[in-house]
Amino acid sequence: MRPKPAVSAHRRDEAGLTGLTEAVESGAEYVEIDIRRTGDGRLVVHHDPDLAGLPLKRLSYQRAQELSPRPIPLVSEAMDIIGGRAQGHLDLKERGCEHETVALAVEAFGRDGFVVTTREVLSLVEIKKSFPGVRTALSVGRNLWERGVAHDFAPLRLIRKAGADMVAVNHRLARVGVLRQCGRAGIPAMVWTVNAEPVMQRFLRDPRVAVLVTDRPATALKLRDG
């Protein structure tokens, strides 16, 4: 019998450390955090590049906390909550966070206890060079108006260039041939972000899917295990 896809709890960090605790308690095998750096060099869990109309990379951590309507956890705090209870799904949102993030993750999760995802090929090349054996996945699924979107429909060359172990593919792209391409090449897939139950059921039955990424981990686990 083939292994069932793992479930990654997505965007729970938006509720701060409480949300991350709830994600761990959901039973999901992975908990996802989005990683950026503030202007004073702190690694923080934050999805968007801007905060209150200002670039996060130009704000101090203290100022970012003052401006944010939601808590902004430090990456080290988030890893402390997740480590030992779930695997880390570390989504790097920008260059320059690679070495510090992975060093923290190795300490928090062990070398085999996390996966790093990013759309930045050079970030994955750097991680593989500095931390051989750490699992990585190239993210594909840009918006149609973004530069480089054409590569997402045929990503095998970039996946190989990055040395990635997996592909993290948007569920819409997965359904129009990208999952088929990667499956034929023997590249496991993390499919994001899947919230509709019929789509969850489809991917939870697909042997090419290694991880299902969802905002609704409890529902996905119930469908998978029930």
Steps between C-alpha positions, in 0.01 A plus 500: 500500500637841405560756776221752545588862422612702798303813592659843547306759703523823300474868605426418864782737593268794426353447848847525651636239738146398598424410139819299472415312818157418357665379179724264694204373700304429180717194441639622168838351418638840392439856615579774247656836582579785259841656562625852437756735654431837662713810448695432818582144394245296695356191336123519536194302401310720254342427163488836323798723411318810624344603828268801532615610154869487593765243397560261789871492414521871592327468836655402831342201669362724775343739247354210302335369815355843570353531150369146461139415590617145569790356697827455310690204643875468474606197298687360799182523712295325235753220467500449876125434486511270198821307575451155648126503423487542121737545211583847379381629163715809455394725214770755422340811354822684409871457445745549783326282759637164391797427722361634827161334448642158423751518785215575741290223347772236533523585868122506553391204284809298415630478145218269390216677681413778257471606138588839351281636220561808288461622144862622502722252317820660629378469859461125459840471331656681797321279753607180328858623487516601868269232644522179294213266573249764607174450312390777265215566259477755220170693516317553172175687451549871436212726409451532125632857494825419682835472329609140447152352504563307177766290674240377751318304230818303418709511819720191468809687381486745791430223753811318385705819491398570861585146607156484664368176643136591434277748324252718691231562241184710503196271480377665180830439325503146635174433319619629161796273451776607740429216744508257208837634381656477844351158567651361181837643607472337842476832686258493797258789532379726776167640376381838632267649619213252494190596700199365308409151615449345153845624397650371824352157432643499149856577608490283813442203267777595259823297546706786353408729791732483800357794697163676486525862614176642640349768722267228631728229639237338724269451201778360284605254771142386548458438127835325473470275801125444498 
